[in-house]
Amino acid sequence: MSIENREFSRHYARWRIAIVFDESESKPTIHGHTHDVSLRGASVYTEHNVVSNTPVTVLLSPPIGA
């Protein structure tokens, strides 16, 4: 059993996500889903490697009523 010393607890959440790149990179939006989320981050899965030289925008779509 592993013990995590994270500042914020992670919670299982399978939410749809979209990763949007800066216009200067001319890359298409990547879609995927979360594995877990916390107040400071999220673990996400996509079918593509996400590589960027500039900040990206991550859009989260929690289910209605969540």
N, C-alpha and C positions, 0 to 999 in steps of 0.2 A: 504494500500500500504506500503510495507516494503522498507526501505532505507538501502542499503548495503554500508559499508565503507571498501571496499576491495582495496588493493593497486593496483591490476590489474583487469580490467574488465573481466568478463566471457562471452564467446561467445558460442552459441549453435553450436554443432558439433557432428554429429553421425558418428564417425570413428570406424573402427574395431580395437580391441586391443588384445594383448597377454601378459599375465603375466608369466614370466619365473622365476622359483625359482633357488636358488643356488643348485649345484649338491649334496651338503652334506645333503639336505633335502629330496632328492629322491621323489619329488612331480611332477605330470604331469603339463604341461603348461595349464593355464586357459585362455579361450577366452571369449570375451565380446565386449562391445562397449562403447564409451564415451557418456555422456549427454551434457557436456559443457567442454570447455578448457580455460585456461588463460596462461599468461607467466610463472606462478609459479605452475600450477597444472591442474588437470582434475578431473571431477566427472565421475566415471565409473560404469557400470552395468555388473555383471556376474551372472551365475546361481549357483555359489559356494561362500562360505565365503572364503576370502583371509586372511589366518593366516600364519605368518612367523616369525621366530626368527632371520632371517638374511635379509639383503636388497634383494629386487627383482628387476628384469629388466622389465620395461613396454615398449612394442613395440607398437607404434601408426602407423596406416595405413590410412593416409588421402586419399581421393579420388584423382584420377589423375586430374590435373588442379586446385587443391585447393590451 
